[in-house]
Amino acid sequence: MSLTGRFWFRKSWTGRLVLLVEEERPRWFRRGSGKPRWRNARLLDFAEPELRPLMAMEKHHRAGGASAQVRTLRPVPAAPEARSANG
């Protein structure tokens, strides 16, 4: 399911403002293109693509699941001059 980029706001019963996003939902039996539908935005919708594995790992940790492994993250090598200044 992919987001189309369209959004809308609605007011809840308590008066809070809720952000709605539109996404393409695949149809059954793969007939034609996906069907658009509106849903409440989640925190993951706002994250940059590079941060999504971290957010998924946090959600997995808070849910009490097994230790999450993120294989797409790689450590950033430090510059040589930064190492000599610190140590």
Residue pairs with C-beta under 8 A, 6 or more apart in sequence:
1 23
1 24
1 25
1 26
1 34
2 23
2 24
3 21
3 22
3 23
3 45
4 22
4 23
4 24
4 36
5 22
6 21
6 22
7 19
7 20
7 21
7 22
7 41
8 19
8 20
8 22
8 38
9 17
9 18
9 19
9 20
10 17
10 18
10 20
11 17
11 18
12 18
18 40
18 41
19 40
19 41
20 38
20 39
20 40
20 41
21 38
21 39
21 40
21 41
21 45
22 36
22 37
22 38
23 36
23 37
23 39
24 33
24 34
24 35
24 36
25 34
25 35
25 36
25 37
26 34
26 35
27 33
27 34
27 35
43 55
44 52
44 55
44 56
47 55
53 70
53 72
53 73
54 70
54 73
56 68
56 70
57 68
57 70
60 66
60 68
61 68
